[in-house]
Amino acid sequence: MRLLRSALLATLVLATALPALAAAVVAPAGNRSAEQPTIDMSSIKRAGETKESFDAKYRRIYALLQRDKTLIRSIKRAAKTYGVDPVHLIGAIIGEHTYNVGGLDSAQSYYVKALAYLGTKDLAFGYKGESVTDFVARPEFDGCDNLKSSYDLWTCREDVWDAEFRGKTVDGKSFPRDRFSKVFFQPLYAGQTFGLGQINPLTALTVTDIVHKKSGLPLLSAEQAPQLYQAIMDPNMSLDYMAAIIRLSIDVYRDTAGVDISNNPGITATLYNVGDVKVRARALAAERKRNKNAMPQENYYGWLVNDRQDELRKLL
């Protein structure tokens, strides 16, 4: 009888979920804005430091992708594994190397850096002598421990950080008024994002269970910083993490806001750039209750991807 009740319950849950999925509204293709939204000042500053225009940076990364057929095959392979259009991965790579990092002449440099990080034994995630593993074992984080998915677990920990520790003094120890990822996941001041997809170590941890299930790669741990850096630096692995991040965004927007963004790479690129996917999806869901025509909006980064989509597809 217990098994029968469980089966009936599972059927009921599935039947309840199906209409929500079927009711997802497809986000219109292209940009909502006629002109590119204002570019973030941090991107403008980085471009000034390299004395290279955004268009020049775009052309440089485009040329790399155009000549590296092996990399394009890897992009297609990762996209197929996670059930996304490969133009989403192309868009994220283009966006990151146009706005967030300097020019790149060869993807080979990322393989070299990946090996270098793997050999760096003193890399560790923590703050002022306290490892991030010990930090999240504090009682304030107990409410997160039973969460099943890596995304929910680490998002919960970020929320606790913001509410209980950020900019505060706790047990005699003061904590910066800054992001959890910047405080605990920036050893040796090595930067915040890495590799072809410019992935933050914390972001990689949020999708490690998805990547493990889909691609068979080892589960990442905050206790093993060199291995985590290798995963996000080596294109053979980092593309899987990129695809998982994009897949997660598509699924969250479909399930939370009832909007299918799978055919709008400018929107997935925007989310790849700004993060906080569930928060933004919930905000869109609330807005759609007031205005059923409300749709996600691209930022300057995603606008470029949609604006150049025909050109980006030629790479595939």
Contacts in CASP RR format, 6 or more apart in sequence:
PFRMAT RR
TARGET T0000
AUTHOR 0000-0000-0000
METHOD contacts of the structure
MODEL  1
MRLLRSALLATLVLATALPALAAAVVAPAGNRSAEQPTIDMSSIKRAGET
KESFDAKYRRIYALLQRDKTLIRSIKRAAKTYGVDPVHLIGAIIGEHTYN
VGGLDSAQSYYVKALAYLGTKDLAFGYKGESVTDFVARPEFDGCDNLKSS
YDLWTCREDVWDAEFRGKTVDGKSFPRDRFSKVFFQPLYAGQTFGLGQIN
PLTALTVTDIVHKKSGLPLLSAEQAPQLYQAIMDPNMSLDYMAAIIRLSI
DVYRDTAGVDISNNPGITATLYNVGDVKVRARALAAERKRNKNAMPQENY
YGWLVNDRQDELRKLL
20 255 0 8 1.000
20 258 0 8 1.000
21 254 0 8 1.000
21 255 0 8 1.000
23 258 0 8 1.000
24 254 0 8 1.000
24 258 0 8 1.000
24 259 0 8 1.000
24 260 0 8 1.000
25 258 0 8 1.000
25 259 0 8 1.000
25 260 0 8 1.000
26 259 0 8 1.000
26 260 0 8 1.000
26 263 0 8 1.000
27 259 0 8 1.000
27 260 0 8 1.000
27 261 0 8 1.000
27 263 0 8 1.000
27 264 0 8 1.000
27 267 0 8 1.000
27 295 0 8 1.000
27 296 0 8 1.000
28 264 0 8 1.000
28 295 0 8 1.000
29 263 0 8 1.000
29 264 0 8 1.000
29 306 0 8 1.000
30 264 0 8 1.000
30 266 0 8 1.000
30 298 0 8 1.000
30 306 0 8 1.000
30 309 0 8 1.000
31 266 0 8 1.000
31 298 0 8 1.000
31 303 0 8 1.000
31 306 0 8 1.000
31 307 0 8 1.000
32 295 0 8 1.000
32 297 0 8 1.000
32 298 0 8 1.000
33 297 0 8 1.000
33 298 0 8 1.000
33 303 0 8 1.000
36 300 0 8 1.000
36 303 0 8 1.000
36 304 0 8 1.000
36 307 0 8 1.000
37 298 0 8 1.000
37 299 0 8 1.000
37 300 0 8 1.000
37 303 0 8 1.000
38 300 0 8 1.000
39 54 0 8 1.000
39 99 0 8 1.000
39 300 0 8 1.000
40 99 0 8 1.000
40 300 0 8 1.000
43 54 0 8 1.000
43 99 0 8 1.000
43 100 0 8 1.000
43 300 0 8 1.000
46 99 0 8 1.000
46 100 0 8 1.000
46 101 0 8 1.000
46 102 0 8 1.000
47 53 0 8 1.000
47 54 0 8 1.000
47 57 0 8 1.000
47 99 0 8 1.000
50 57 0 8 1.000
50 102 0 8 1.000
50 103 0 8 1.000
52 60 0 8 1.000
52 102 0 8 1.000
52 103 0 8 1.000
54 98 0 8 1.000
54 99 0 8 1.000
57 97 0 8 1.000
57 98 0 8 1.000
57 99 0 8 1.000
57 102 0 8 1.000
57 103 0 8 1.000
58 94 0 8 1.000
58 97 0 8 1.000
58 98 0 8 1.000
58 304 0 8 1.000
58 308 0 8 1.000
60 97 0 8 1.000
60 103 0 8 1.000
60 104 0 8 1.000
60 105 0 8 1.000
61 93 0 8 1.000
61 94 0 8 1.000
61 95 0 8 1.000
61 97 0 8 1.000
61 98 0 8 1.000
61 103 0 8 1.000
61 104 0 8 1.000
62 94 0 8 1.000
62 311 0 8 1.000
62 315 0 8 1.000
64 71 0 8 1.000
64 104 0 8 1.000
64 105 0 8 1.000
64 106 0 8 1.000
64 107 0 8 1.000
65 71 0 8 1.000
65 72 0 8 1.000
65 90 0 8 1.000
65 93 0 8 1.000
65 94 0 8 1.000
65 315 0 8 1.000
66 315 0 8 1.000
68 106 0 8 1.000
68 107 0 8 1.000
71 107 0 8 1.000
71 235 0 8 1.000
72 315 0 8 1.000
72 316 0 8 1.000
74 235 0 8 1.000
74 236 0 8 1.000
74 239 0 8 1.000
75 86 0 8 1.000
75 89 0 8 1.000
75 90 0 8 1.000
75 93 0 8 1.000
75 239 0 8 1.000
76 86 0 8 1.000
76 316 0 8 1.000
77 239 0 8 1.000
78 86 0 8 1.000
78 89 0 8 1.000
78 239 0 8 1.000
78 240 0 8 1.000
78 242 0 8 1.000
78 243 0 8 1.000
79 85 0 8 1.000
79 86 0 8 1.000
79 88 0 8 1.000
79 89 0 8 1.000
79 243 0 8 1.000
80 86 0 8 1.000
81 214 0 8 1.000
81 215 0 8 1.000
81 240 0 8 1.000
81 243 0 8 1.000
82 214 0 8 1.000
82 240 0 8 1.000
82 243 0 8 1.000
82 244 0 8 1.000
82 246 0 8 1.000
82 247 0 8 1.000
83 243 0 8 1.000
83 247 0 8 1.000
84 243 0 8 1.000
84 246 0 8 1.000
84 247 0 8 1.000
84 250 0 8 1.000
84 262 0 8 1.000
84 268 0 8 1.000
85 262 0 8 1.000
85 263 0 8 1.000
85 265 0 8 1.000
86 316 0 8 1.000
87 265 0 8 1.000
87 309 0 8 1.000
87 312 0 8 1.000
87 313 0 8 1.000
87 316 0 8 1.000
88 243 0 8 1.000
88 246 0 8 1.000
88 265 0 8 1.000
88 268 0 8 1.000
88 269 0 8 1.000
89 239 0 8 1.000
89 242 0 8 1.000
89 243 0 8 1.000
89 246 0 8 1.000
90 265 0 8 1.000
90 312 0 8 1.000
90 315 0 8 1.000
90 316 0 8 1.000
91 265 0 8 1.000
91 266 0 8 1.000
91 269 0 8 1.000
91 302 0 8 1.000
91 305 0 8 1.000
91 312 0 8 1.000
92 197 0 8 1.000
92 242 0 8 1.000
92 246 0 8 1.000
92 268 0 8 1.000
92 269 0 8 1.000
92 272 0 8 1.000
93 196 0 8 1.000
93 197 0 8 1.000
93 242 0 8 1.000
94 304 0 8 1.000
94 305 0 8 1.000
94 308 0 8 1.000
94 312 0 8 1.000
95 269 0 8 1.000
95 273 0 8 1.000
95 301 0 8 1.000
95 302 0 8 1.000
95 304 0 8 1.000
95 305 0 8 1.000
96 193 0 8 1.000
96 196 0 8 1.000
96 197 0 8 1.000
96 198 0 8 1.000
96 273 0 8 1.000
97 103 0 8 1.000
97 104 0 8 1.000
97 198 0 8 1.000
98 301 0 8 1.000
98 304 0 8 1.000
99 273 0 8 1.000
99 300 0 8 1.000
99 301 0 8 1.000
99 304 0 8 1.000
100 193 0 8 1.000
100 198 0 8 1.000
100 273 0 8 1.000
101 193 0 8 1.000
101 198 0 8 1.000
107 196 0 8 1.000
107 235 0 8 1.000
110 195 0 8 1.000
110 196 0 8 1.000
110 233 0 8 1.000
110 234 0 8 1.000
110 235 0 8 1.000
110 238 0 8 1.000
111 233 0 8 1.000
111 234 0 8 1.000
111 235 0 8 1.000
111 236 0 8 1.000
113 194 0 8 1.000
113 195 0 8 1.000
113 233 0 8 1.000
114 229 0 8 1.000
114 230 0 8 1.000
114 233 0 8 1.000
114 234 0 8 1.000
115 230 0 8 1.000
117 123 0 8 1.000
117 226 0 8 1.000
117 229 0 8 1.000
117 230 0 8 1.000
117 233 0 8 1.000
118 226 0 8 1.000
118 227 0 8 1.000
118 229 0 8 1.000
118 230 0 8 1.000
119 226 0 8 1.000
120 226 0 8 1.000
120 229 0 8 1.000
121 226 0 8 1.000
122 188 0 8 1.000
123 187 0 8 1.000
123 188 0 8 1.000
123 190 0 8 1.000
123 225 0 8 1.000
123 226 0 8 1.000
123 229 0 8 1.000
124 131 0 8 1.000
124 187 0 8 1.000
124 225 0 8 1.000
125 131 0 8 1.000
125 132 0 8 1.000
125 133 0 8 1.000
125 184 0 8 1.000
125 185 0 8 1.000
125 187 0 8 1.000
125 201 0 8 1.000
125 222 0 8 1.000
125 225 0 8 1.000
126 132 0 8 1.000
126 135 0 8 1.000
126 184 0 8 1.000
126 185 0 8 1.000
126 187 0 8 1.000
127 135 0 8 1.000
127 175 0 8 1.000
127 183 0 8 1.000
127 184 0 8 1.000
128 173 0 8 1.000
130 173 0 8 1.000
131 222 0 8 1.000
131 223 0 8 1.000
132 184 0 8 1.000
132 185 0 8 1.000
132 222 0 8 1.000
133 222 0 8 1.000
133 223 0 8 1.000
135 184 0 8 1.000
136 144 0 8 1.000
136 157 0 8 1.000
140 160 0 8 1.000
140 164 0 8 1.000
140 165 0 8 1.000
141 156 0 8 1.000
141 157 0 8 1.000
141 160 0 8 1.000
143 156 0 8 1.000
144 153 0 8 1.000
144 156 0 8 1.000
144 157 0 8 1.000
144 160 0 8 1.000
147 153 0 8 1.000
147 156 0 8 1.000
149 209 0 8 1.000
150 205 0 8 1.000
150 206 0 8 1.000
150 207 0 8 1.000
150 208 0 8 1.000
150 209 0 8 1.000
150 210 0 8 1.000
151 206 0 8 1.000
151 207 0 8 1.000
151 248 0 8 1.000
151 278 0 8 1.000
154 202 0 8 1.000
154 205 0 8 1.000
154 206 0 8 1.000
155 206 0 8 1.000
155 278 0 8 1.000
157 180 0 8 1.000
158 180 0 8 1.000
158 181 0 8 1.000
158 202 0 8 1.000
161 180 0 8 1.000
161 183 0 8 1.000
162 180 0 8 1.000
164 170 0 8 1.000
165 175 0 8 1.000
166 175 0 8 1.000
166 176 0 8 1.000
166 177 0 8 1.000
166 178 0 8 1.000
166 180 0 8 1.000
167 174 0 8 1.000
167 175 0 8 1.000
167 176 0 8 1.000
167 177 0 8 1.000
167 178 0 8 1.000
168 174 0 8 1.000
168 175 0 8 1.000
169 175 0 8 1.000
175 183 0 8 1.000
176 183 0 8 1.000
180 202 0 8 1.000
181 192 0 8 1.000
181 200 0 8 1.000
181 201 0 8 1.000
181 202 0 8 1.000
181 203 0 8 1.000
182 192 0 8 1.000
184 202 0 8 1.000
185 192 0 8 1.000
185 200 0 8 1.000
185 201 0 8 1.000
185 202 0 8 1.000
186 192 0 8 1.000
187 225 0 8 1.000
192 200 0 8 1.000
193 199 0 8 1.000
193 200 0 8 1.000
194 200 0 8 1.000
194 201 0 8 1.000
194 229 0 8 1.000
194 232 0 8 1.000
194 233 0 8 1.000
195 232 0 8 1.000
195 233 0 8 1.000
195 235 0 8 1.000
195 238 0 8 1.000
196 235 0 8 1.000
196 238 0 8 1.000
196 239 0 8 1.000
196 242 0 8 1.000
197 232 0 8 1.000
197 238 0 8 1.000
197 242 0 8 1.000
199 232 0 8 1.000
199 238 0 8 1.000
199 241 0 8 1.000
199 242 0 8 1.000
199 245 0 8 1.000
201 225 0 8 1.000
201 228 0 8 1.000
201 229 0 8 1.000
201 232 0 8 1.000
203 241 0 8 1.000
203 245 0 8 1.000
203 275 0 8 1.000
204 220 0 8 1.000
204 228 0 8 1.000
204 231 0 8 1.000
204 232 0 8 1.000
204 241 0 8 1.000
205 220 0 8 1.000
205 222 0 8 1.000
205 228 0 8 1.000
206 248 0 8 1.000
207 241 0 8 1.000
207 244 0 8 1.000
207 245 0 8 1.000
207 248 0 8 1.000
208 219 0 8 1.000
208 220 0 8 1.000
209 219 0 8 1.000
210 244 0 8 1.000
210 247 0 8 1.000
210 248 0 8 1.000
211 217 0 8 1.000
211 240 0 8 1.000
211 241 0 8 1.000
211 244 0 8 1.000
212 218 0 8 1.000
212 219 0 8 1.000
214 240 0 8 1.000
214 244 0 8 1.000
215 240 0 8 1.000
217 231 0 8 1.000
217 237 0 8 1.000
217 240 0 8 1.000
218 227 0 8 1.000
220 227 0 8 1.000
220 228 0 8 1.000
220 231 0 8 1.000
221 227 0 8 1.000
221 228 0 8 1.000
222 228 0 8 1.000
230 237 0 8 1.000
231 237 0 8 1.000
231 238 0 8 1.000
231 241 0 8 1.000
232 238 0 8 1.000
232 241 0 8 1.000
242 272 0 8 1.000
245 272 0 8 1.000
246 268 0 8 1.000
246 272 0 8 1.000
248 277 0 8 1.000
249 261 0 8 1.000
249 268 0 8 1.000
249 271 0 8 1.000
249 272 0 8 1.000
249 277 0 8 1.000
250 260 0 8 1.000
250 261 0 8 1.000
250 262 0 8 1.000
250 268 0 8 1.000
252 277 0 8 1.000
252 278 0 8 1.000
252 281 0 8 1.000
253 259 0 8 1.000
253 260 0 8 1.000
253 261 0 8 1.000
253 267 0 8 1.000
253 271 0 8 1.000
253 277 0 8 1.000
253 281 0 8 1.000
253 284 0 8 1.000
253 296 0 8 1.000
254 260 0 8 1.000
254 261 0 8 1.000
254 262 0 8 1.000
256 278 0 8 1.000
256 281 0 8 1.000
256 282 0 8 1.000
256 284 0 8 1.000
256 285 0 8 1.000
257 281 0 8 1.000
257 282 0 8 1.000
257 284 0 8 1.000
257 285 0 8 1.000
257 288 0 8 1.000
257 296 0 8 1.000
258 285 0 8 1.000
258 288 0 8 1.000
259 284 0 8 1.000
259 288 0 8 1.000
259 295 0 8 1.000
259 296 0 8 1.000
261 267 0 8 1.000
261 268 0 8 1.000
261 271 0 8 1.000
261 296 0 8 1.000
262 268 0 8 1.000
264 296 0 8 1.000
264 298 0 8 1.000
264 306 0 8 1.000
265 302 0 8 1.000
265 305 0 8 1.000
265 306 0 8 1.000
265 309 0 8 1.000
265 312 0 8 1.000
266 298 0 8 1.000
266 302 0 8 1.000
266 303 0 8 1.000
266 305 0 8 1.000
266 306 0 8 1.000
266 309 0 8 1.000
267 296 0 8 1.000
267 298 0 8 1.000
267 302 0 8 1.000
269 298 0 8 1.000
269 301 0 8 1.000
269 302 0 8 1.000
269 305 0 8 1.000
270 296 0 8 1.000
270 297 0 8 1.000
270 298 0 8 1.000
270 299 0 8 1.000
270 301 0 8 1.000
270 302 0 8 1.000
271 277 0 8 1.000
271 280 0 8 1.000
273 299 0 8 1.000
273 301 0 8 1.000
273 302 0 8 1.000
274 280 0 8 1.000
274 299 0 8 1.000
280 296 0 8 1.000
284 294 0 8 1.000
284 295 0 8 1.000
284 296 0 8 1.000
287 294 0 8 1.000
288 294 0 8 1.000
298 305 0 8 1.000
298 306 0 8 1.000
305 312 0 8 1.000
END
